[in-house]
């Protein structure tokens, strides 16, 4: 049963990479997925270190989840900054065409749920550590299943985002003409 958690942990970067393949022709989607890919790489690289933290692992995971919201909220500003520094038309296109999609809104909500689950787990582990609780029920029986569901939802959101990227771009171009 625990193998499914490991499989899903490695599935998410694969889904982001697959999304890049599906939507490579669309600059806004490429920028979004590349931004996410770097966050996923950072999360994966820090995992072997943070998993050894017994108590504070869950608050670190909550902070990493907050970082997962940054590519949605700040990628347009980052594209404008990079355009001002490099002058590349790619960043200017991304800045002009970037609009918040329904999938991005769902990603924000799902990631916020993940932050909440990790903060609850962290508080529960602290209470257990200082003998305020006799059992860390949420950590032992709920958290891993909630995170598994969240990862499946995120994979679905990223696939949907990638598949609809070209039609969003065409709708933007039609609205401008």
C-alpha positions in Angstrom: 0.0 0.0 0.0 2.8 2.4 0.8 4.2 2.0 -2.7 1.4 4.1 -4.1 2.7 7.1 -2.1 6.2 6.7 -3.6 4.7 6.3 -7.1 2.6 9.4 -6.8 5.6 11.4 -5.5 7.5 10.6 -8.7 4.4 11.0 -10.9 4.0 14.7 -10.3 7.3 15.8 -11.9 6.6 13.4 -14.8 3.2 15.0 -15.3 4.7 18.5 -15.3 7.3 17.4 -17.9 4.6 15.7 -20.0 2.6 18.9 -19.8 5.6 20.8 -21.2 5.7 18.4 -24.1 1.9 18.9 -24.8 2.0 22.6 -24.6 5.5 23.6 -25.8 4.1 25.8 -28.6 2.2 28.0 -26.2 4.5 30.6 -24.5 2.3 31.2 -21.4 1.9 27.5 -20.7 5.6 26.8 -21.3 6.5 29.6 -18.9 4.0 28.4 -16.3 5.2 24.8 -16.5 8.8 25.6 -16.5 8.3 27.8 -13.4 6.6 24.8 -11.7 9.3 22.4 -12.9 11.9 24.5 -11.0 9.8 24.5 -7.8 9.3 20.7 -8.1 13.0 20.2 -8.6 13.7 22.3 -5.5 11.1 20.3 -3.5 12.6 17.0 -4.7 16.1 18.0 -4.0 15.3 19.1 -0.4 13.3 16.0 0.4 16.1 13.7 1.5 17.2 16.3 4.0 13.9 17.4 5.4 12.4 13.9 5.7 14.9 13.3 8.5 13.4 16.2 10.5 10.9 14.5 12.8 9.0 17.4 14.2 9.4 20.3 11.7 9.1 18.3 8.5 5.4 19.2 8.2 5.9 22.9 8.6 8.6 22.8 5.9 6.2 21.0 3.6 3.6 23.7 4.3 6.2 26.4 3.4 7.1 24.4 0.2 3.4 24.3 -0.7 3.2 28.1 -0.3 6.1 28.3 -2.7 4.0 26.2 -5.1 1.6 29.2 -5.3 4.3 31.6 -6.4 4.5 30.5 -10.0 0.8 31.4 -10.3 0.9 34.7 -8.5 4.2 36.1 -9.6 5.1 34.6 -13.0 3.7 37.6 -14.9 5.8 40.0 -12.9 8.8 37.8 -13.2 8.3 37.7 -17.0 8.1 41.5 -17.1 11.3 41.7 -15.0 13.1 39.3 -17.3 11.9 41.1 -20.4 13.2 44.4 -19.0 16.6 42.7 -18.4 16.9 40.6 -21.5 14.7 42.2 -24.1 13.5 38.8 -25.3 10.1 38.8 -27.0 9.1 35.5 -25.3 8.9 37.2 -21.9 6.9 40.1 -23.4 4.4 37.7 -25.0 4.0 35.9 -21.7 3.5 39.2 -19.8 0.9 40.4 -22.4 -1.0 37.1 -22.8 -1.0 35.7 -19.2 -4.4 35.5 -17.7 -5.5 33.4 -14.6 -7.2 30.2 -15.8 -9.7 28.0 -14.0 -7.1 25.3 -13.5 -4.8 27.8 -11.8 -7.5 28.8 -9.4 -8.1 25.1 -8.6 -4.4 24.6 -8.1 -4.4 27.5 -5.6 -7.3 26.0 -3.7 -5.8 22.5 -3.7 -2.4 23.7 -2.6 -4.0 25.8 0.2 -5.7 22.6 1.4 -2.3 20.9 1.4 -0.9 23.8 3.5 -3.7 23.4 5.9 -3.2 19.6 6.2 0.5 20.1 6.9 0.0 22.8 9.4 -2.5 20.7 11.3 -0.1 17.8 11.2 2.7 19.9 12.5 0.7 21.3 15.4 -0.5 17.8 16.2 3.1 16.5 16.2 4.2 19.3 18.4 1.3 18.6 20.9 2.3 14.9 20.8 5.9 15.7 21.3 5.2 17.8 24.4 2.7 15.1 25.8 -0.4 17.2 25.3 -1.8 14.4 23.2 -1.6 10.7 23.6 -2.0 9.9 19.9 -1.2 11.8 16.7 -4.4 10.6 15.0 -4.5 13.1 12.1 -0.8 12.4 11.2 -1.2 8.6 11.4 -4.5 8.1 9.7 -5.5 11.1 7.7 -2.7 13.3 6.4 -1.0 10.8 4.0 -4.3 10.0 2.3 -5.3 13.7 2.0 -1.9 14.5 0.5 -2.3 11.5 -1.9 -5.7 12.9 -3.0 -4.2 16.4 -3.4 -1.4 15.0 -5.6 -3.9 13.2 -7.8 -5.9 16.4 -8.1 -2.8 18.5 -8.9 -1.8 16.0 -11.6 -5.3 16.3 -13.1 -5.1 20.1 -13.0 -1.8 20.2 -14.7 -2.8 17.8 -17.5 -6.0 19.8 -18.0 -4.0 23.0 -18.1 -1.6 21.6 -20.6 -4.3 20.2 -22.9 -6.3 23.5 -22.9 -3.3 25.8 -23.2 -3.6 26.1 -27.0 -7.3 26.9 -27.0 -6.8 29.6 -24.3 -4.1 31.1 -26.4 -6.3 31.1 -29.5 -9.1 32.7 -27.5 -6.8 35.4 -26.4 -5.6 36.1 -30.0 -9.2 36.3 -31.2 -10.2 38.7 -28.4 -7.3 41.0 -29.4 -8.3 41.1 -33.1 
